[in-house]
Amino acid sequence: MIQRLRWAAYSSIGAGLIHGIAVGLHAEHASAARAFLVLAVLQIGWGIAALFSSHWQVRLAGLGISVAAIAGWVD
């Protein structure tokens, strides 16, 4: 189980870095750039937290962040 959490953490950090790049690419749309910035900070922050903690609260936060990212992408 811990190994899967580690992979999720690394994946979240990678996704956060990609969303960080998207901030600059969407600079002409202020609301989109802000959304990408918030998502990047949350994903990178969660990834780092998940590398050091496997508490259920950390896992639940990761699930919430991922659901929000997918909902924003689908919308």
C-alpha positions as CSV (number, residue, x, y, z in Angstrom):
1,M,0.0,0.0,0.0
2,I,2.8,2.4,0.9
3,Q,4.4,1.8,-2.5
4,R,1.2,2.9,-4.3
5,L,1.0,6.0,-2.2
6,R,4.6,6.8,-3.1
7,W,3.8,6.5,-6.8
8,A,0.7,8.7,-6.3
9,A,2.9,11.3,-4.6
10,Y,5.4,11.3,-7.5
11,S,2.6,11.5,-10.0
12,S,1.0,14.4,-8.2
13,I,4.3,16.3,-8.1
14,G,4.7,15.7,-11.8
15,A,1.2,16.9,-12.6
16,G,1.7,19.9,-10.4
17,L,4.9,20.8,-12.4
18,I,2.9,20.5,-15.6
19,H,0.1,22.7,-14.2
20,G,2.8,25.2,-13.1
21,I,4.0,25.4,-16.7
22,A,0.4,25.9,-17.8
23,V,0.2,29.0,-15.7
24,G,2.6,30.8,-18.1
25,L,0.9,29.4,-21.1
26,H,-2.5,30.7,-20.1
27,A,-1.3,34.1,-18.8
28,E,-3.7,35.9,-21.1
29,H,-6.6,34.3,-19.3
30,A,-6.2,35.5,-15.6
31,S,-8.8,33.1,-14.2
32,A,-7.4,30.1,-15.9
33,A,-3.9,31.0,-14.9
34,R,-5.0,31.4,-11.2
35,A,-6.8,28.0,-11.3
36,F,-3.6,26.3,-12.7
37,L,-1.5,28.0,-10.1
38,V,-3.7,26.8,-7.2
39,L,-3.9,23.3,-8.6
40,A,-0.1,23.3,-9.1
41,V,0.5,24.3,-5.5
42,L,-2.0,21.8,-4.1
43,Q,-0.6,18.9,-6.2
44,I,3.0,19.6,-5.4
45,G,2.2,20.2,-1.7
46,W,0.2,17.1,-1.4
47,G,2.8,15.0,-3.2
48,I,5.5,16.2,-0.7
49,A,3.1,15.6,2.2
50,A,2.3,12.1,1.0
51,L,6.0,11.2,0.7
52,F,6.4,11.8,4.5
53,S,3.0,10.7,5.8
54,S,0.5,8.0,5.1
55,H,-2.3,9.1,7.4
56,W,-5.8,8.7,6.2
57,Q,-6.3,12.5,6.2
58,V,-3.4,12.9,3.7
59,R,-4.9,10.2,1.5
60,L,-8.3,11.8,1.6
61,A,-6.9,15.2,0.7
62,G,-5.1,13.6,-2.3
63,L,-8.4,12.1,-3.4
64,G,-10.1,15.5,-3.2
65,I,-7.4,17.3,-5.1
66,S,-7.5,14.7,-7.8
67,V,-11.3,14.7,-8.1
68,A,-11.2,18.5,-8.4
69,A,-8.5,18.4,-11.1
70,I,-10.5,15.8,-13.1
71,A,-13.7,17.8,-12.7
72,G,-12.0,20.9,-13.9
73,W,-10.6,19.0,-16.9
74,V,-14.0,17.5,-17.8
75,D,-15.8,20.8,-17.5
